[in-house]
Amino acid sequence: MHALKGVKRLITVDTAPYLTVSLYLNVDGRHYPKREYESELKDLVRHAIDDLKSYPTDIQRAARRDLERVERYVREEFVRGDARLLVVFSCEPAHLFEVFAYGISIKSRLVLYPKGPYVTPLLIALAGSADTLAVMTNREMARGFFYQAGRLEEIVQVREEVPAQVRYGGFKGYEEKRISRHIEEHVQWHLKRTAEVARGWFELYQPDLVLLMGPPELTSGLTRWLPPEMTQRLGPPIDYFVETGGLKEIQARIEQAVMQYERQRMERWVDQLLRSVPHKAVVGVESTLESLNEWRCAALVFDPDATIPGVQCPGCGYLDLRSERCPRCGQALKPIPDVVVEAVELAVQQGADLYPIRHDAALLDRIHRMGAFLRF
């Protein structure tokens, strides 16, 4: 989950007492072909300015400057390309201005957050997505691709001069056989060279999944030259090669393989969770919240699309579904619209991994909607 690394470092950023402008802007060209998202941003900024009225004057002024900066960036500097989601975090007093663009879509929102960048929606959106390295090869060349959060990037091409297949006479065809062996040696050298370059890509991008694309006899041959750390992450080979362009079709084939991989991984998470109950894991919303309150959560298994109302302590952050008093500090618990978001925030504070179960009611029913792997 390489995509999360650039985001997780922002969790520890503290901009208090100043507010951080956290913008999530849907810029999907399928919905906003003519940059209509700029009008939506204006509405979000107008509502944010109204919300500022309850803050001290110096806080308001700083936040207004950040809102103007964000608007100016979207209007004058942002180039959409194939991005569907733009995320901007800005706090001028803390010298913070971070921009991210992704190929996924979520609902637009603008949050004035008093603790720093509001990264929870992004963590939820990116959690569980499989960063993928794809190596496409034929007998003469190879192309490398990196797929992350809905976007495909072509890394580089590798080309070798392999002699063409020609026929020579010679005594009893011996010359022809010798040339064929010579050609095959060049092909194997090309595959070995491709494997060496692919290993560098692997170390750079640290993908969850590695896909080999091309004729089956070549992907099979390439596998023999790959290091163990890559073969352990291999998905099913894809019998497809195109020498130039074709990015749309390539991405479609990669995404199909990624969806299959992510589905299998969700099943493994649930199976492992249930095997670990009760000593190393818990299932169910209440038990999971209890593990989070005790800071015992090593990995949170949850439905990123669920909305579960509950209560929270305004003092220590204790989470529950229906209690009236905090058992830790005795304060009255206040209703919150969704404990899932708060559970994710608490899990991230504990350094826990996030394992989302997306669009699979059957798997979620097996763990009673939520679960956690325990630290001790």
Beta strands, then each sheet from edge to edge (+ up, - down):
strand 1: 20-26
strand 2: 85-91
strand 3: 96-102
strand 4: 109-113
strand 5: 132-137
strand 6: 141-148
strand 7: 151-159
strand 8: 209-213
strand 9: 281-283
strand 10: 297-302
strand 11: 310-312
strand 12: 319-320
strand 13: 334-336
strand 14: 353-356
strand 15: 371-374
sheet 1: 3+ 2- 1+ 4-
sheet 2: 7+ 6- 5+ 8+
sheet 3: 9+ 15- 10+ 14+
sheet 4: 12+ 11- 13+
end
